[in-house]
Amino acid sequence: MNKMSNDVLNLALLICAAEMAVQSSPGHM
């Protein structure tokens, strides 16, 4: 794996975690 694909994977994981946090936290859409 080259570094670029690794960065894309990390970015996708961050977005996924952020969406889950927003959905589980009260007061957010």
Backbone hydrogen bonds, N-H to C=O, Kabsch-Sander energy under -0.5 kcal/mol:
donor,donor_aa,acceptor,acceptor_aa,energy
6,N,2,N,-1.4
7,D,3,K,-2.3
8,V,4,M,-2.2
9,L,5,S,-2.1
10,N,6,N,-2.4
11,L,7,D,-2.4
12,A,8,V,-2.4
13,L,9,L,-2.3
14,L,10,N,-2.3
15,I,11,L,-2.4
16,C,12,A,-2.4
17,A,13,L,-2.5
18,A,14,L,-2.5
19,E,15,I,-2.4
20,M,16,C,-2.1
21,A,17,A,-2.3
22,V,18,A,-2.3
23,Q,19,E,-2.3
24,S,20,M,-2.1
25,S,21,A,-1.3
28,H,25,S,-0.8
